[in-house]
Amino acid sequence: MTLTGEFFAFMSLALVAVIGGVLLLNLTKVIHMVVALVFTFVSIAGIYVLLSAEFLAVIQVMIYSGAITIMMLFGIMLTRHHGDEAEPKGGILRKLALLLGVIGFGAAVYFGIYDLNFEAVPNTLHENNTEQIGVSLFSHYIIPFELTSVILLAALVGAIVLARRDDDKEGDQE
Amino acid sequence: MSSVPVSAYLALALILFCIGLYGALTKKNTVIVLISIELMLNAVNINLVTFSKYGVNPSITGQVFALFSIAVAAAEVAVGLAILISLYRNRRTVNIDEMDQLKN
């Protein structure tokens, strides 16, 4: 592992991503959690650039840092949060057990990947990345692509139907 | 080839996945649970893109799959938030402990 620019870029991006995730767990206000998450998403976009997936990096910034974060903010601001969720007294033991479980899971997976190394195969992913994705999407994966559009349409219609205000029943509560 | 080993990318994805898992299991606010699930999906996407470049057989397929995963995650957020707002309108709560209508 030599000290190159790629290594420094990876380390700083990974650090920002992990710090964003830890802040997500530790901050108390919901808005602050979402803002911490934006750091993680943008860092992951940088990781994608390092992995020669420029198109995915742009998609990550647009979809996650833009659209999904704004939608989460709408979800937060359309609901009311009382008292910044005071932690229950009896939940400490449960949280500790969950923490141990998650750490155990992480350790088990880490033992599987820590010395993983494949032989270097030269690839051309960085040349015309978007064109390669487009060619692959419309030649090999055309049926999943169309199914994705059906899923998005169904999600759009379902979201509108679910979140629509029922005028006769709910009008007097507001 | 690269100065960053494959296991470093996979370890970063593992750490983010564990953070998301812990958040999804412990947080009481439903919006934060949804956000934690997004974090886990992002970790999986990092794995897909890593294997797309440094795997045994590098190809563009991993990136295409990550694209599908992002699209499905966006749809999931839309429906999840719609369910959240609908529940909030009926029950006046976003606390995930109190969403127990299916229990009775």
Interface residues (C-beta under 8 A of the other chain):
Chain A: M1 T2 L3 T4 E6 F7 F10 A14 A17 V18 G21 V22 L24 L25 V30 M33 V34 L37 T40 F41 I44 I47 Y48 L50 L51 S52 A53 F55 L56 I59 Q60 I63 Y64 A67 I68 M71 M72 F74 G75 I76 L78 T79 R80 H81 E85 K95 L98 L99 V102 I103 F105 G106 V109 Y110 I113 Y114 D115 L116 N117 F118 A120 V121 P122 N123 L125 N129 Q132 I133 S136 L137 H140 Y141 P144 T148 I151 L152 A154 A155 L156 G158 A159 I160 V161 L162 A163 R165 E170 Q173
Chain B: M1 S2 S3 V4 P5 V6 S7 A8 Y9 L10 A11 L12 L14 I15 L16 F17 C18 I19 G20 L21 Y22 G23 L25 T26 K28 N29 V31 I32 L34 I35 S36 E38 L39 N42 N45 I46 V49 T50 S52 K53 Y54 G55 V56 N57 P58 S59 I60 T61 Q63 V64 A66 L67 F68 I70 A71 V72 A73 A74 A75 E76 V77 A78 V79 L81 A82 I83 L84 I85 S86 Y88 R89 R92 V94 N95
